[in-house]
């Protein structure tokens, strides 16, 4: 049955069937023709897959990100970031990284970050002399921080699928997020110095005191959300609802850029995004049930432990696997299918689930900026109005920088676990 399901998935992917539908259809084919299970298992396992209270955080964080993008938060965060690094050569490119880092602590979504920040900064970088494909590549790469800096939807999915503490995963994401952001900032500073970009980035720079006064309410949101979680005031799921009310208050009452007429389109877009994610979760739950029932995870675990005799070799193999998987399979689906299989094996090698979760998410986040799936690439191309092939020569540099960070995160567990050990 596993072979049939796998072949069905490959064929369905090849003909362009959406990922969630492909997973669901392949699972149904396996149940109907190659098992004695009744088709009643399909709705049952689909319901079980989405019947997890922590998953309620996903629609709320998506809604909070859309509310803050429409409520004037993005422009204020851009001004604040530019006031910090805008005085340097390449400051506008570095502003993109810093702004994405700030917005990631609000939205939890890399695609939302790409659209919200890219709509402002890609045209600005082009006007300052940056090649349009370079500007789009900077934006797509920086938006990857949306899945590392908490709150993060992929980290929530990893926690739910492996029964790992979402709170610990959130705090563990801070170190890798700061590392990736710092590496991108350093690379962009040196790259712009060598190539001569960003000589006019000092223009239109707002003073820090003015920018901070305009953006302090937006910057306070991560403090409220993350501080509330680790202060024991509310759970990560409850924090997502708090984020929605905070976004409404800041965008509608304080900044007064969020109007009642805007709520309809925002809610509609949030529902569509949530439905897409939840459909993948439901389909992956059915797929995982069939794979687990067949005993494949045990066979894989036995094979891996026989072939790889050290955690270092195992992690290197997992990195290679996930880098390839991330190019072809959407991040949420890859986590929900592979995390329950790989995490127990990692634990047999003495690797902590929280650390392994960050390795997995950073790996799959690279898939967001690598073709053919690369959702961040498509979003950045849509904003910049260019094709992906124009971005690829520029993008390779950023992939190599993030790949170097991935190796550091993989083999230096303290980057992820340092804050976790300190707080727990």
Backbone torsions as a table, in degrees:
resi	resn	phi	psi	omega
1	UNK	NA	-39.0	-179.6
2	UNK	-60.4	-40.1	-179.8
3	UNK	-64.7	-41.8	-180.0
4	UNK	-64.5	-44.6	179.1
5	UNK	-61.5	-43.9	179.9
6	UNK	-62.8	-45.3	178.1
7	UNK	-64.3	-40.2	178.4
8	UNK	-60.9	-42.9	178.7
9	UNK	-60.5	-46.6	-178.2
10	UNK	-60.8	-45.2	-179.4
11	UNK	-63.7	-44.9	-178.8
12	UNK	-65.1	-40.6	175.9
13	UNK	-61.3	-42.2	-175.4
14	UNK	-64.3	-33.4	-179.0
15	UNK	-89.6	4.4	172.7
16	UNK	88.1	17.5	176.8
17	UNK	-72.0	135.6	179.3
18	UNK	-52.7	149.6	-171.5
19	UNK	-57.7	-47.9	-177.2
20	UNK	-61.7	-43.1	179.9
21	UNK	-66.4	-38.9	179.1
22	UNK	-61.0	-47.1	-179.5
23	UNK	-62.3	-43.5	-178.9
24	UNK	-64.7	-47.6	-178.3
25	UNK	-64.1	-42.5	178.9
26	UNK	-61.4	-39.6	178.5
27	UNK	-66.5	-41.9	179.3
28	UNK	-64.3	-40.6	177.2
29	UNK	-60.3	-43.6	179.2
30	UNK	-63.4	-40.7	-179.8
31	UNK	-68.7	-45.8	-172.3
32	UNK	-71.4	-40.6	-170.6
33	UNK	-108.7	-16.1	-173.5
34	UNK	-132.3	23.9	174.8
35	UNK	-153.0	169.3	177.1
36	UNK	-98.5	8.5	-179.3
37	UNK	-74.2	143.9	176.3
38	UNK	-76.6	153.7	177.5
39	UNK	-65.1	-15.0	175.5
40	UNK	-59.3	-21.2	178.1
41	UNK	-64.6	-24.6	-176.9
42	UNK	-63.9	-59.8	179.0
43	UNK	-64.2	-31.7	-179.7
44	UNK	-63.2	-50.2	-178.3
45	UNK	-71.5	-31.7	175.8
46	UNK	-62.0	-44.4	179.3
47	UNK	-66.2	-43.3	179.5
48	UNK	-59.9	-37.2	-177.6
49	UNK	-63.8	-33.4	-178.6
50	UNK	-102.2	1.7	-178.9
51	UNK	-89.5	59.0	178.1
52	UNK	-128.7	124.1	-177.1
53	UNK	-57.8	-41.1	179.9
54	UNK	-59.5	-23.4	179.2
55	UNK	-66.7	-17.0	175.8
56	UNK	-60.9	-21.1	-179.5
57	UNK	-67.5	-27.2	-174.7
58	UNK	-63.3	-55.1	-179.7
59	UNK	-62.7	-33.3	-178.7
60	UNK	-70.0	-42.5	178.5
61	UNK	-67.7	-37.1	175.9
62	UNK	-61.8	-45.4	179.3
63	UNK	-64.0	-42.2	179.8
64	UNK	-61.7	-42.1	178.2
65	UNK	-63.2	-41.9	178.7
66	UNK	-67.1	-38.2	178.2
67	UNK	-64.0	-42.3	-177.6
68	UNK	-73.2	-31.0	176.1
69	UNK	-66.7	-37.3	-178.8
70	UNK	-85.3	-13.7	-174.6
71	UNK	-95.8	15.3	176.6
72	UNK	87.3	7.3	-178.0
73	UNK	-70.4	-41.4	-173.9
74	UNK	-58.1	-49.5	-177.2
75	UNK	-62.1	-37.9	-179.6
76	UNK	-69.8	-37.2	177.0
77	UNK	-67.7	-36.8	176.5
78	UNK	-61.7	-46.1	179.6
79	UNK	-62.0	-40.3	-179.7
80	UNK	-65.5	-46.0	179.6
81	UNK	-63.8	-40.1	-179.8
82	UNK	-66.6	-32.7	177.9
83	UNK	-66.7	-23.6	-179.3
84	UNK	-84.4	-44.3	-173.5
85	UNK	-120.3	-0.5	-175.5
86	UNK	-66.3	-17.5	179.5
87	UNK	-78.3	-9.2	-179.4
88	UNK	-92.4	154.8	171.0
89	UNK	-64.6	131.3	-173.2
90	UNK	81.8	12.9	-176.1
91	UNK	-62.5	-32.3	-179.4
92	UNK	-69.3	-39.5	175.6
93	UNK	-65.0	-40.6	177.7
94	UNK	-68.3	-31.5	175.2
95	UNK	-60.0	-37.5	179.4
96	UNK	-60.1	-44.1	-179.8
97	UNK	-64.6	-48.5	-178.6
98	UNK	-62.9	-41.8	-179.3
99	UNK	-65.0	-42.2	177.9
100	UNK	-62.7	-36.5	178.1
101	UNK	-63.9	-42.8	178.4
102	UNK	-67.3	-46.0	-177.3
103	UNK	-68.7	-29.5	177.1
104	UNK	-62.3	-32.2	177.9
105	UNK	-75.4	3.7	178.2
106	UNK	-114.9	-46.9	-168.9
107	UNK	-95.7	-36.0	-177.3
108	UNK	75.0	7.2	-175.6
109	UNK	-131.7	129.1	-179.9
110	UNK	-72.9	-35.8	-179.5
111	UNK	-67.8	-43.1	176.5
112	UNK	-60.6	-39.2	177.9
113	UNK	-63.9	-41.4	-179.8
114	UNK	-60.6	-47.5	-178.2
115	UNK	-69.8	-44.7	-174.7
116	UNK	-67.3	-44.8	-177.3
117	UNK	-87.0	-38.1	-178.5
118	UNK	-61.9	-34.9	179.8
119	UNK	-61.4	-24.5	179.7
120	UNK	-95.2	-47.5	-167.7
121	UNK	-88.0	-30.3	178.9
122	UNK	-62.2	-50.2	175.7
123	UNK	-60.7	-36.4	179.8
124	UNK	-64.7	-43.5	179.0
125	UNK	-64.7	-40.0	178.0
126	UNK	-62.0	-42.4	178.7
127	UNK	-64.6	-24.6	-179.6
128	UNK	-94.5	11.2	172.7
129	UNK	99.3	0.9	176.1
130	UNK	-75.4	137.8	173.1
131	UNK	-59.0	140.6	-177.0
132	UNK	-57.6	-43.4	177.8
133	UNK	-62.8	-34.9	177.2
134	UNK	-65.8	-44.2	179.0
135	UNK	-59.8	-42.9	178.7
136	UNK	-66.2	-37.2	179.4
137	UNK	-66.9	-40.6	176.9
138	UNK	-61.1	-44.3	-179.1
139	UNK	-65.0	-46.7	-178.6
140	UNK	-62.1	-41.9	-179.1
141	UNK	-69.4	-41.8	-179.4
142	UNK	-66.1	-35.1	-177.8
143	UNK	-66.5	-16.5	176.0
144	UNK	-57.8	-25.7	178.7
145	UNK	-60.1	-19.0	-179.9
146	UNK	-62.3	-23.2	179.8
147	UNK	-102.3	0.9	178.0
148	UNK	-106.5	-49.4	180.0
149	UNK	-70.2	127.3	179.6
150	UNK	-69.7	149.2	-0.4
151	UNK	-76.5	144.9	-176.4
152	UNK	-132.3	125.7	-179.7
153	UNK	-64.4	-44.8	176.5
154	UNK	-59.4	-35.8	177.5
155	UNK	-67.2	-36.1	175.2
156	UNK	-62.0	-44.2	-179.3
157	UNK	-64.9	-39.7	177.7
158	UNK	-63.5	-43.3	179.5
159	UNK	-61.7	-42.1	-179.5
160	UNK	-67.9	-42.3	-174.4
161	UNK	-76.8	-19.1	-178.9
162	UNK	-119.1	4.1	-178.6
163	UNK	58.1	42.2	177.3
164	UNK	-103.4	146.6	-178.3
165	UNK	-60.0	119.2	178.6
166	UNK	-67.4	-35.8	177.7
167	UNK	-60.2	-43.9	178.4
168	UNK	-67.9	-36.8	177.1
169	UNK	-63.8	-40.3	178.5
170	UNK	-60.6	-48.7	-177.3
171	UNK	-68.8	-31.5	178.2
172	UNK	-69.9	-24.9	-179.3
173	UNK	-73.4	-16.1	-177.1
174	UNK	-65.5	-47.8	-178.7
175	UNK	-59.2	-55.1	177.0
176	UNK	-58.9	-38.0	179.0
177	UNK	-62.4	-44.1	178.7
178	UNK	-66.4	-38.4	178.9
179	UNK	-62.1	-48.7	-179.4
180	UNK	-63.0	-44.2	179.4
181	UNK	-61.8	-44.6	179.5
182	UNK	-62.6	-40.3	179.6
183	UNK	-65.8	-41.5	178.3
184	UNK	-65.5	-41.2	178.7
185	UNK	-61.3	-46.9	-179.6
186	UNK	-63.4	-43.8	-180.0
187	UNK	-62.2	-44.7	-177.9
188	UNK	-65.8	-37.6	178.4
189	UNK	-61.3	-48.5	-178.4
190	UNK	-68.9	-40.7	-178.4
191	UNK	-62.8	-45.3	-179.9
192	UNK	-67.4	-34.4	176.3
193	UNK	-62.8	-45.1	-176.6
194	UNK	-71.8	-42.7	-174.2
195	UNK	-90.0	-8.5	175.8
196	UNK	80.5	20.1	177.5
197	UNK	-86.6	156.3	172.0
198	UNK	77.4	24.3	-179.3
199	UNK	-69.3	-23.3	-178.1
200	UNK	-106.7	18.1	-174.7
201	UNK	-70.4	-14.6	-179.6
202	UNK	-72.9	-16.8	-177.7
203	UNK	-68.5	148.6	176.7
204	UNK	60.5	28.7	-179.8
205	UNK	-87.6	127.7	179.2
206	UNK	-82.9	143.1	176.2
207	UNK	-62.4	146.8	-175.3
208	UNK	-59.8	-42.7	-177.7
209	UNK	-62.4	-39.7	178.7
210	UNK	-68.6	-46.0	-178.8
211	UNK	-64.0	-39.7	-179.8
212	UNK	-67.2	-39.2	179.0
213	UNK	-62.5	-34.3	179.6
214	UNK	-78.8	-27.2	-171.6
215	UNK	-110.1	2.8	-173.2
216	UNK	-61.5	-35.2	-179.2
217	UNK	-67.5	-37.7	177.5
218	UNK	-66.6	-40.3	-179.7
219	UNK	-70.3	-21.3	-178.8
220	UNK	-75.6	-20.4	-176.3
221	UNK	-61.1	-48.8	176.9
222	UNK	-59.2	-33.8	178.4
223	UNK	-64.4	-43.8	179.1
224	UNK	-64.3	-47.3	-175.8
225	UNK	-68.7	-57.2	-176.4
226	UNK	-68.6	-41.0	178.4
227	UNK	-62.4	-38.0	178.4
228	UNK	-65.5	-36.9	179.5
229	UNK	-65.9	-50.9	-174.6
230	UNK	-83.2	-11.6	172.2
231	UNK	-87.0	-2.3	178.3
232	UNK	78.5	13.5	-178.6
233	UNK	-76.0	-40.7	177.7
234	UNK	-151.5	164.2	179.4
235	UNK	-81.1	167.3	176.0
236	UNK	-56.7	-35.4	178.8
237	UNK	-67.3	-45.1	178.0
238	UNK	-65.8	-32.1	179.1
239	UNK	-62.3	-33.0	179.3
240	UNK	-64.2	-37.8	177.4
241	UNK	-69.8	-37.9	176.0
242	UNK	-60.7	-39.1	179.5
243	UNK	-62.2	-37.2	178.9
244	UNK	-64.6	-48.4	-179.7
245	UNK	-64.7	-36.3	178.5
246	UNK	-66.1	-42.6	178.9
247	UNK	-62.4	-40.7	177.3
248	UNK	-62.0	-43.9	-177.5
249	UNK	-66.2	-45.4	-177.1
250	UNK	-69.5	-48.7	-176.9
251	UNK	-72.0	-34.4	-175.4
252	UNK	-92.9	-40.0	-174.2
253	UNK	-98.7	-41.1	-176.5
254	UNK	-83.9	-55.6	-178.6
255	UNK	-84.4	-23.0	177.9
256	UNK	56.4	35.5	175.4
257	UNK	-106.4	-8.3	179.4
258	UNK	-102.5	113.5	-176.5
259	UNK	-105.3	162.3	179.8
260	UNK	-59.4	-36.1	-178.3
261	UNK	-66.8	-20.6	179.7
262	UNK	-79.2	-20.5	-171.8
263	UNK	-65.9	-35.7	-179.9
264	UNK	-58.1	-57.3	177.8
265	UNK	-60.1	-36.5	-179.9
266	UNK	-65.1	-45.9	179.1
267	UNK	-63.5	-40.9	180.0
268	UNK	-61.7	-46.9	180.0
269	UNK	-64.1	-37.7	179.5
270	UNK	-66.8	-39.2	178.3
271	UNK	-64.8	-42.9	180.0
272	UNK	-62.9	-45.5	179.3
273	UNK	-63.4	-42.8	179.7
274	UNK	-64.7	-43.3	-179.5
275	UNK	-60.6	-40.4	179.6
276	UNK	-62.5	-44.5	-180.0
277	UNK	-66.9	-44.9	-176.6
278	UNK	-67.2	-32.9	177.1
279	UNK	-65.4	-40.0	176.4
280	UNK	-63.7	-42.9	179.3
281	UNK	-60.6	-45.2	-179.2
282	UNK	-63.0	-46.0	-180.0
283	UNK	-65.4	-40.6	-179.8
284	UNK	-66.4	-31.6	178.0
285	UNK	-63.6	-44.0	177.0
286	UNK	-63.6	-44.7	179.5
287	UNK	-60.6	-46.1	-179.2
288	UNK	-63.3	-37.2	178.1
289	UNK	-61.1	-45.1	-179.0
290	UNK	-67.2	-42.2	179.4
291	UNK	-63.3	-43.7	-179.9
292	UNK	-65.0	-41.2	-178.8
293	UNK	-64.9	-30.7	-178.6
294	UNK	-76.9	-12.6	-179.4
295	UNK	84.8	7.2	-179.0
296	UNK	-59.8	-42.1	178.6
297	UNK	-57.2	-39.1	178.7
298	UNK	-66.0	-39.9	179.2
299	UNK	-65.7	-42.0	178.4
300	UNK	-64.0	-43.4	179.7
301	UNK	-60.0	-43.0	180.0
302	UNK	-65.4	-40.7	-179.9
303	UNK	-67.1	-43.5	-178.0
304	UNK	-63.8	-45.6	-179.2
305	UNK	-66.1	-26.0	177.8
306	UNK	-78.8	-35.0	-176.3
307	UNK	-83.9	-43.9	-176.8
308	UNK	-102.9	124.4	-174.5
309	UNK	-103.9	7.2	179.6
310	UNK	-149.3	153.6	176.2
311	UNK	-58.8	-34.8	-178.5
312	UNK	-63.2	-45.4	179.9
313	UNK	-66.7	-39.1	178.9
314	UNK	-63.0	-45.6	-178.9
315	UNK	-65.3	-36.1	178.0
316	UNK	-64.8	-41.6	178.6
317	UNK	-66.1	-40.8	178.8
318	UNK	-64.0	-41.1	177.9
319	UNK	-59.5	-45.1	178.5
320	UNK	-62.0	-43.5	179.1
321	UNK	-61.7	-48.9	-174.7
322	UNK	-70.0	-31.6	176.9
323	UNK	-63.1	-39.1	178.1
324	UNK	-71.8	-45.0	-179.7
325	UNK	-59.7	-42.7	-177.9
326	UNK	-62.4	-23.0	178.5
327	UNK	-74.1	-23.9	-170.6
328	UNK	-119.4	-18.8	-175.4
329	UNK	-123.0	136.7	179.6
330	UNK	-59.1	143.4	-171.5
331	UNK	-55.1	-47.0	-177.5
332	UNK	-60.9	-45.2	-179.5
333	UNK	-64.7	-41.8	-179.7
334	UNK	-62.4	-41.6	178.9
335	UNK	-64.5	-47.3	-175.4
336	UNK	-67.4	-29.8	-180.0
337	UNK	-85.7	-44.2	-171.2
338	UNK	-91.2	-32.2	-176.3
339	UNK	-58.3	-46.3	179.2
340	UNK	-63.9	-22.5	179.1
341	UNK	-85.1	-45.4	-172.1
342	UNK	-82.7	-32.3	-175.5
343	UNK	-62.7	-45.6	177.0
344	UNK	-60.1	-34.5	177.7
345	UNK	-67.0	-42.9	178.0
346	UNK	-59.7	-39.9	179.6
347	UNK	-64.9	-32.5	176.6
348	UNK	-64.2	-27.7	177.2
349	UNK	-88.4	4.7	178.5
350	UNK	83.4	15.4	179.8
351	UNK	-89.8	128.1	-178.3
352	UNK	-68.4	139.7	-178.9
353	UNK	-57.9	-36.4	-179.3
354	UNK	-64.5	-45.3	178.1
355	UNK	-63.2	-44.5	-179.5
356	UNK	-63.8	-35.8	177.6
357	UNK	-60.5	-41.4	178.8
358	UNK	-70.0	-38.1	176.1
359	UNK	-59.4	-43.9	-177.8
360	UNK	-66.9	-43.9	-177.4
361	UNK	-68.4	-42.1	178.1
362	UNK	-62.5	-42.1	177.1
363	UNK	-56.6	-53.3	-176.2
364	UNK	-69.8	-26.6	176.2
365	UNK	-64.0	-31.9	175.3
366	UNK	-60.8	-31.4	177.6
367	UNK	-64.1	-19.4	178.7
368	UNK	-73.3	-16.7	179.8
369	UNK	-121.3	18.0	176.0
370	UNK	-123.8	135.8	177.7
371	UNK	-71.0	161.1	7.5
372	UNK	-89.6	-15.3	-173.9
373	UNK	-80.4	-51.3	176.6
374	UNK	14.1	76.8	-175.5
375	UNK	-62.9	-34.4	177.9
376	UNK	-66.4	-34.2	178.2
377	UNK	-62.9	-46.4	-179.5
378	UNK	-63.1	-40.8	-180.0
379	UNK	-64.9	-45.2	-179.8
380	UNK	-66.1	-38.1	177.8
381	UNK	-64.7	-38.3	179.3
382	UNK	-64.4	-39.7	179.8
383	UNK	-71.3	-43.6	-176.3
384	UNK	-82.1	-12.7	-179.1
385	UNK	59.7	49.9	175.4
386	UNK	-134.0	174.5	177.4
387	UNK	-98.1	159.2	-176.9
388	UNK	-62.4	-38.7	-177.0
389	UNK	-61.5	-25.6	176.5
390	UNK	-71.9	-26.9	-177.7
391	UNK	-82.6	-29.8	-167.5
392	UNK	-55.4	-43.8	179.5
393	UNK	-60.8	-35.4	178.5
394	UNK	-76.9	-35.6	-172.5
395	UNK	-67.7	-30.8	-175.8
396	UNK	-55.4	-37.6	-179.6
397	UNK	-60.6	-43.6	-177.3
398	UNK	-72.0	-34.3	176.1
399	UNK	-61.8	-42.0	-179.8
400	UNK	-66.2	-38.1	177.9
401	UNK	-63.2	-47.1	-178.9
402	UNK	-68.6	-33.2	177.2
403	UNK	-63.9	-39.3	176.2
404	UNK	-63.2	-40.8	176.4
405	UNK	-62.7	-39.4	178.7
406	UNK	-59.6	-43.0	178.9
407	UNK	-62.8	-39.6	177.9
408	UNK	-65.0	-43.5	179.9
409	UNK	-65.0	-36.2	-178.3
410	UNK	-67.6	-46.5	-171.1
411	UNK	-103.6	3.7	172.3
412	UNK	-125.9	79.7	-173.8
413	UNK	-57.3	-24.8	-177.9
414	UNK	-63.9	-21.9	177.2
415	UNK	-60.8	-40.3	178.9
416	UNK	-87.5	-39.4	-168.1
417	UNK	-95.6	-8.4	-177.2
418	UNK	-57.4	-52.3	179.6
419	UNK	-67.9	-35.3	178.9
420	UNK	-62.1	-47.3	179.3
421	UNK	-63.4	-35.2	-179.3
422	UNK	-67.6	-40.2	-175.0
423	UNK	-88.9	-27.0	-177.0
424	UNK	-110.3	NA	NA
